Amino acid sequence: MRRSRLSEGVESAVEQAREAAGDGLVGVAGASIVRQGLNAGVLDAVRINLAPVLLGDGIRFFDGLENAPIPLKPPRVVEGEQVTHLYFEVAA
């Protein structure tokens, strides 16, 4: 019986996504998955979509980073209507 690779962790999930995407981009979302990806060193970039709303609760994106500080290159900033998109490449 072939073992499923779905439960092998974020490293395996990103690897499988990259294989499936070929030359395309792969994205992950959600505080827990992003944190796991940063901790595992498998993310090339971080994208933050900043909206003018303060929620006051939820999971913090960057709590519990094992390799902090993680250096990022200066951001590319794209302003939208009621949102600012910040694109940071991880500085290897």
C-alpha positions as CSV (number, residue, x, y, z in Angstrom):
1,M,0.0,0.0,0.0
2,R,1.4,3.4,-1.0
3,R,1.9,5.8,1.9
4,S,0.3,9.2,1.5
5,R,2.7,12.2,1.6
6,L,0.0,14.5,2.9
7,S,1.1,14.1,6.5
8,E,4.9,14.5,6.0
9,G,5.1,18.1,7.1
10,V,5.4,21.5,5.5
11,E,8.7,20.7,3.8
12,S,7.1,17.8,1.9
13,A,4.0,19.8,1.1
14,V,6.0,22.7,-0.4
15,E,8.2,20.2,-2.3
16,Q,5.1,18.5,-3.8
17,A,3.6,21.9,-4.6
18,R,6.7,23.0,-6.4
19,E,6.8,19.7,-8.4
20,A,3.2,20.2,-9.4
21,A,3.6,23.9,-10.3
22,G,6.6,23.3,-12.5
23,D,7.8,26.9,-13.5
24,G,4.8,28.4,-11.7
25,L,4.6,30.1,-8.3
26,V,3.7,28.3,-5.1
27,G,2.0,30.1,-2.2
28,V,1.1,29.1,1.3
29,A,-1.3,30.9,3.6
30,G,-2.3,31.0,7.2
31,A,-0.2,32.0,10.2
32,S,0.7,28.5,11.3
33,I,1.7,27.2,7.8
34,V,3.7,30.4,7.1
35,R,5.5,30.1,10.4
36,Q,6.3,26.4,9.8
37,G,7.6,27.3,6.3
38,L,9.8,30.1,7.6
39,N,11.1,27.8,10.4
40,A,11.9,25.1,7.9
41,G,13.6,27.5,5.5
42,V,11.4,26.6,2.6
43,L,9.9,30.0,1.8
44,D,11.5,32.4,-0.6
45,A,9.3,35.3,0.1
46,V,6.7,36.7,2.4
47,R,3.6,38.7,1.2
48,I,1.6,40.8,3.6
49,N,-1.7,42.4,2.5
50,L,-2.2,45.2,4.9
51,A,-5.8,46.5,5.3
52,P,-7.0,49.4,7.5
53,V,-8.8,47.1,10.0
54,L,-7.6,46.2,13.4
55,L,-9.0,42.8,14.4
56,G,-7.6,42.6,17.9
57,D,-7.5,38.8,18.1
58,G,-6.3,35.8,16.2
59,I,-3.0,33.9,15.6
60,R,0.0,36.1,15.3
61,F,1.9,35.4,12.1
62,F,5.4,35.7,13.4
63,D,5.2,34.5,16.9
64,G,7.4,31.4,17.6
65,L,9.9,31.9,14.8
66,E,12.8,29.6,15.6
67,N,15.3,31.3,13.3
68,A,14.5,34.9,14.2
69,P,15.5,37.3,13.2
70,I,15.0,36.3,9.6
71,P,16.5,39.0,7.3
72,L,14.2,40.2,4.5
73,K,15.1,42.3,1.5
74,P,13.5,45.7,1.2
75,P,9.9,45.4,0.2
76,R,8.1,46.0,-3.1
77,V,5.1,48.0,-2.2
78,V,1.9,48.0,-4.2
79,E,-0.9,50.3,-3.1
80,G,-4.5,49.2,-3.8
81,E,-7.9,50.5,-2.8
82,Q,-8.1,49.9,1.0
83,V,-5.1,47.6,0.9
84,T,-1.3,47.9,0.7
85,H,0.5,44.8,-0.6
86,L,4.0,44.3,0.8
87,Y,6.3,41.7,-0.9
88,F,9.5,40.8,0.9
89,E,12.0,38.3,-0.5
90,V,13.8,36.3,2.2
91,A,17.5,37.3,2.2
92,A,19.2,34.0,2.1
